[in-house]
Amino acid sequence: MAATATQPMDYAALPPDDAAARINSHSALRATPYRWPDPASLPRRQWLMGHWLLRGEVTAIIAPGGTGKSTIGNTIALCLASGQPLLGKPLHRGPQAVWIFNLEDGTDELERQLSAACAYHGIGPMDCGDRLHLDSGLVQPLCTASEDRDGFTLAEDVFAQLAATIRERRVATVIVDPFVSSHAVRESSNEAIDAIAKRWKRLAQETGCAVVLVHHTRKLGGREVTAEDGRGAVALRDAARVVLPLNPMGDKEAEELGIADPALRRSLVRIDTGKANRAPPDAATWIKLESQSLDNGDGLEPSDFVGVATLWEKPDVFHGLTTWHLFTVQQRLAAGDWRDSVQAKNWVGHLVATVAALSAETDRGRIKAIIRTWKRNGALAVEHRAINGREVPFVIVGNPVDASEIGSRPHLATCGAESAEGAGADP
């Protein structure tokens, strides 16, 4: 029975052996029966660094310009090469070889950046051995795909060279920064970007390494970055199993954390897990961009300072405070008039500062965050009073603290200012 344009070959009607021969001769796709493995026998996923980097998979880092993408990438590389959790993420398999392929800066600048990170974190040759590799795309170009009027072409010879080097050096992670400079096709072409991203994934699976592709965002108009905001085609996001959006700290977050110093706020970057198909999403990681001197001045010219990334712990605005402090603030609110406006001489923040051993000037952001939280949970309330023909907001007691809940008065070592003020008896 021959196949015709109107009557396709019915393989199901053929004897099994004949059908198999016909299928093989035409290189047809075949369904593979499920083998029902014992779940306990299946190999574990090979995570390298927290739930950020996974052998055989692609991770995309997405961030706007000036967020510290390359700086953070350098510290990720140092974590892997040294086996030290500099960014708070566990190194599940200990030190691993890593290859930074930066396609924007020259070798001198790349060495400045990595040297600064090593100096800041105290990492030396003995910590990393031969596991740290650094290349510039300006010296050694990397182009994995090109495009002309006939379409796009993957550079298979380039991927073959990458694979050979990864195997030779036993590289566990390759960081390509930025992704846009690693190819010569239109960023908006989903077809081309999908093929490139999946070719990187195939490289990762064939060599057993993790691939990190650093990518820019589209214009966001001031809003936060999400996994959806990579510039150009969405295919890169879809192909990546992990997407890490980077966001500088915003004004609202700074206010909630009590951070009043604008320079500190600008130095803080949040790494979210915007997409995590292979593990539960991690909590956000905060990074502080510090400035490190290279001590390379010669007396005539000052030394270079280079940005480095370090782990930053989000402050607890209530650190050192207890129910006793709230009880005392409420007692004094009931005995006086305290305004809600931070501009007022009798701003309630001055009362909180006195009770909590803080400064109403240098700790203003933290004090505002404390007051805001107490308002939100109902411990404090706002009452408007008519003064000179206008409504003025005052802070009053909301839900009073039961005296039986406050325990003993905090020790002066942690709450010294209260004793210094000498106002109010021990409850």
C-alpha positions in Angstrom: 0.0 0.0 0.0 1.8 3.1 -1.2 1.3 6.6 0.2 -0.3 9.1 -2.1 -1.2 12.8 -1.8 -4.7 11.9 -0.9 -4.1 8.7 1.0 -1.2 8.8 3.5 0.5 5.6 4.6 -1.4 3.9 7.4 1.5 2.6 9.6 -1.0 1.2 12.1 -2.3 -1.3 9.5 1.2 -2.7 8.7 2.8 -5.6 10.6 4.8 -4.3 13.6 8.2 -5.1 12.1 7.3 -3.6 8.7 5.9 -0.5 10.4 9.1 0.0 12.4 11.2 -0.3 9.3 9.1 2.2 7.4 9.3 4.7 10.3 13.0 4.4 10.7 13.6 4.7 7.0 11.7 8.0 7.0 13.3 9.2 10.3 9.9 9.8 11.7 9.2 10.9 15.3 8.2 8.1 17.7 6.5 8.1 21.1 8.7 6.7 23.9 6.8 4.6 26.5 7.2 5.9 30.0 9.6 3.7 31.9 8.1 4.2 35.4 11.3 4.9 37.3 11.5 4.7 41.1 11.3 8.4 42.2 14.0 7.8 44.8 16.4 6.6 42.0 16.1 9.8 40.0 19.2 12.1 40.1 18.9 15.3 42.1 19.0 18.6 40.3 22.5 20.0 40.3 22.2 23.4 41.9 25.5 25.3 42.1 24.6 28.5 44.0 21.4 28.7 45.9 18.5 28.4 43.5 20.1 30.9 41.1 22.4 28.6 39.1 21.6 25.1 37.9 23.7 22.8 35.8 22.2 22.2 32.3 20.0 25.3 32.5 20.0 29.0 31.5 19.6 31.8 34.1 18.8 35.3 32.8 19.7 38.4 34.9 17.5 41.3 33.8 18.2 44.9 34.9 18.2 48.5 33.7 21.5 50.3 33.1 23.5 51.4 36.1 22.1 48.8 38.4 25.4 46.9 38.9 24.7 43.9 36.7 28.3 43.3 35.8 29.5 44.1 39.4 27.1 41.6 40.8 28.1 39.1 38.2 31.7 39.4 39.2 30.8 38.6 42.9 28.8 35.7 41.8 31.9 34.4 39.9 34.0 34.9 43.0 31.5 33.0 45.1 31.7 30.0 42.7 35.5 30.1 42.3 36.3 30.5 46.0 33.4 28.4 47.4 32.6 31.3 49.7 28.9 32.4 50.1 29.7 36.1 49.7 26.1 36.9 48.6 24.4 34.6 51.2 23.6 31.8 48.7 24.9 28.3 49.6 27.5 26.7 47.3 25.9 23.3 47.1 28.9 21.6 45.4 31.8 23.7 46.8 34.2 25.7 44.6 33.6 25.5 40.9 35.3 26.9 37.8 33.6 29.9 36.3 34.1 31.8 33.0 33.2 35.5 32.8 32.8 36.6 29.1 32.3 40.3 29.2 31.5 41.7 25.8 31.5 45.5 26.6 34.7 46.3 28.4 38.4 45.9 27.6 40.7 43.6 29.5 42.2 46.4 31.7 38.8 47.6 32.9 37.7 44.0 33.5 40.8 43.3 35.6 40.2 46.5 37.6 36.6 45.4 38.4 37.6 41.9 39.4 40.6 43.0 41.3 38.5 45.4 43.3 36.0 42.7 44.2 38.8 40.4 45.2 40.4 43.1 47.4 37.1 44.0 49.1 36.1 40.4 49.9 39.7 39.3 50.7 39.8 36.7 47.9 43.2 35.7 46.6 44.8 33.1 44.2 45.0 30.5 46.9 41.2 30.7 47.4 40.3 30.3 43.7 43.1 28.2 42.3 42.7 27.8 38.5 38.9 28.1 38.6 38.5 31.8 37.6 38.5 32.7 33.9 38.0 36.2 32.4 37.7 37.3 28.8 36.8 40.4 27.0 34.7 40.4 23.8 36.8 43.3 22.6 39.8 41.1 22.5 38.1 37.7 21.8 34.9 38.4 19.9 31.9 36.2 20.6 29.1 36.1 18.0 26.8 33.1 18.3 24.3 34.0 15.5 24.1 36.3 12.5 21.3 37.5 10.2 20.9 38.6 6.6 18.1 39.0 4.2 17.8 35.2 3.9 17.3 34.7 7.6 19.5 34.0 10.6 22.2 31.4 11.1 23.5 29.9 14.4 27.3 29.8 14.6 27.7 26.2 15.4 31.5 26.4 15.1 31.4 29.0 17.9 29.3 26.8 20.2 31.6 23.9 19.4 34.6 26.1 20.6 32.7 27.1 23.7 31.9 23.5 24.5 35.5 22.4 24.0 36.8 25.1 26.4 34.1 24.4 29.0 35.0 20.7 29.0 38.8 21.4 29.0 38.6 23.9 31.9 35.8 22.0 33.6 33.8 25.2 33.7 30.6 24.9 35.8 29.2 28.4 35.0 29.5 30.7 32.0 28.5 34.3 32.5 27.8 36.1 29.2 27.5 39.9 29.7 25.5 41.3 28.0 23.4 38.9 25.9 22.7 41.5 23.2 26.4 41.7 22.3 26.7 37.9 21.9 24.7 37.8 18.7 24.0 39.8 15.5 20.3 39.3 15.1 17.3 41.6 15.8 16.4 41.7 19.4 12.7 41.8 18.5 12.8 38.5 16.5 11.3 35.8 18.7 12.2 33.1 16.2 15.9 34.1 16.2 16.2 34.8 20.0 14.4 31.6 20.8 16.8 29.6 18.7 19.8 31.3 20.3 18.6 30.9 23.8 17.8 27.3 23.3 21.2 26.7 21.7 22.7 28.1 24.9 20.5 25.7 26.8 21.6 22.8 24.7 25.3 23.8 25.3 24.5 23.8 29.0 23.0 20.4 28.9 25.7 18.9 26.7 28.5 20.2 28.9 26.8 20.1 32.3 27.4 23.8 33.0 25.1 26.6 34.1 24.7 29.5 31.6 24.1 33.1 32.8 22.9 35.5 30.2 22.9 39.2 31.4 20.2 41.2 29.7 19.0 44.8 29.6 15.4 45.9 30.2 13.2 47.9 27.9 12.1 51.4 29.0 10.1 51.1 32.1 9.0 54.6 32.9 10.3 54.4 36.5 8.4 51.3 37.5 10.0 48.1 38.9 11.7 45.4 36.8 9.9 42.1 36.5 10.8 38.9 34.6 8.6 40.2 31.8 10.7 43.3 31.1 13.7 42.0 29.2 14.4 44.2 26.1 13.2 42.8 22.8 11.8 39.3 22.3 10.2 37.4 25.2 11.9 34.2 24.0 14.9 34.6 26.3 12.7 34.9 29.3 10.7 31.8 28.2 13.8 29.7 27.5 15.5 30.6 30.9 14.5 28.4 33.8 15.5 31.1 36.3 15.1 34.8 35.8 16.6 37.3 38.3 15.3 40.9 38.0 17.5 43.6 39.6 15.9 46.7 41.1 17.5 49.7 42.7 15.8 50.6 46.0 12.8 52.8 45.5 11.7 55.8 47.6 8.8 53.8 49.1 11.0 50.9 50.2 13.5 53.3 51.7 10.8 55.0 53.7 9.4 51.7 54.9 12.9 50.6 56.1 13.6 54.0 57.7 16.5 54.8 55.3 16.7 58.6 55.0 20.2 58.9 53.5 19.7 59.2 49.7 23.3 58.1 49.0 22.7 54.8 50.9 19.4 54.3 49.1 21.1 54.7 45.7 23.7 52.1 46.5 21.1 49.3 47.3 19.9 46.8 44.8 17.3 44.0 45.3 17.6 40.7 43.5 14.3 38.9 43.1 13.5 35.5 41.7 11.2 36.6 39.0 10.9 33.1 37.5 11.8 29.8 39.2 10.7 26.8 37.3 13.0 24.3 39.0 12.6 25.4 42.7 10.4 27.5 45.0 11.1 31.2 44.7 13.8 32.5 47.0 13.3 35.5 49.2 14.7 38.8 47.8 18.4 39.3 48.3 19.7 42.8 48.9 23.0 43.9 47.5 25.0 47.0 48.5 27.3 48.5 45.9 30.5 49.7 47.7 33.5 51.6 46.4 36.9 49.9 46.6 40.2 51.6 46.1 42.8 49.8 43.9 45.7 51.6 45.6 47.2 52.2 42.2 47.9 55.9 42.6 51.4 57.2 42.1 51.3 60.5 44.0 50.5 62.5 40.9 47.2 60.9 40.2 44.8 59.4 42.8 44.0 55.7 43.0 41.1 54.3 41.0 37.9 53.5 42.9 35.8 50.6 41.6 32.3 49.4 42.5 31.9 46.1 44.2 28.9 44.1 45.3 28.4 42.8 48.9 25.5 41.3 50.7 23.3 43.8 52.7 21.0 42.8 55.4 17.7 44.6 55.5 17.5 46.5 58.8 14.9 45.7 61.5 13.4 49.1 62.4 12.2 47.6 65.7 15.6 46.1 66.7 16.1 46.7 70.4 12.5 47.8 71.0 10.0 46.0 73.1 6.4 46.3 74.2 7.7 48.4 77.1 8.7 51.2 74.6 5.2 51.3 73.0 3.6 51.3 76.5 5.7 54.2 77.6 5.0 56.2 74.4 1.3 55.6 74.9 1.5 56.8 78.5 3.2 60.0 77.5 0.9 60.6 74.6 -2.1 60.5 77.0 -0.4 63.1 79.2 0.6 65.6 76.4 -0.1 67.0 73.0 2.0 65.5 70.2 1.6 66.5 66.5 1.6 64.2 63.5 3.5 66.6 61.3 7.3 66.0 61.2 7.7 69.8 60.8 6.1 70.5 64.1 8.2 71.3 67.2 6.1 68.9 69.2 6.3 66.1 66.5 5.5 62.7 68.0 8.8 61.5 66.6 10.6 63.5 69.3 8.7 61.5 71.9 9.5 58.2 70.2 13.2 59.2 70.0 13.4 59.9 73.7 11.8 56.6 74.7 13.7 54.5 72.2 17.2 56.1 72.6 17.2 57.4 69.1 18.0 60.7 67.4 15.1 62.6 65.9 17.5 63.9 63.3 19.9 61.1 62.2 17.3 58.3 62.9 14.3 60.2 61.4 13.6 57.6 58.7 13.6 54.8 61.2 11.4 56.8 63.6 8.9 57.5 60.9 8.8 53.8 60.0 8.2 52.9 63.6 5.3 55.4 63.9 3.8 54.2 60.6 3.8 50.6 61.8 2.2 51.5 65.1 -0.5 53.4 63.3 -1.1 50.5 60.9 -1.5 48.0 63.7 -3.8 50.3 65.7 -1.5 51.1 68.6 -1.5 54.8 67.6 -4.2 56.8 66.0 -4.6 60.3 64.5 -7.1 62.9 65.7 -7.8 66.2 64.0 -8.4 69.2 66.2 -9.5 72.7 65.2 -6.8 75.2 65.9 -7.0 78.8 64.6 -9.6 77.8 62.1 -7.9 74.8 60.6 -7.8 71.1 61.2 -4.5 70.0 62.8 -3.6 66.3 63.1 -2.5 65.0 66.5 -1.3 61.5 67.4 -3.2 59.8 70.2 -3.3 56.4 71.8 -5.1 53.8 69.7 -5.4 50.3 71.2 -3.7 50.7 74.6 -1.1 48.1 75.7 -2.1 46.1 78.7 0.3 46.7 81.5 0.5 43.0 82.2 2.0 42.4 78.8 5.0 44.7 79.0 7.3 42.6 81.2 10.3 44.2 82.9 11.9 47.5 81.8 14.7 47.1 79.3 18.2 47.3 80.6 20.0 50.6 80.2 22.6 49.1 78.0 20.1 48.8 75.3 17.8 51.7 76.1 20.1 54.3 77.6 18.3 57.4 76.4 15.2 56.8 78.3 17.0 56.9 81.6 18.8 60.0 80.5 15.6 61.8 79.9 14.4 60.8 83.3 10.8 61.3 82.4 8.3 58.8 83.6 8.4 56.2 86.3 9.2 52.6 85.7 5.8 51.0 84.8 
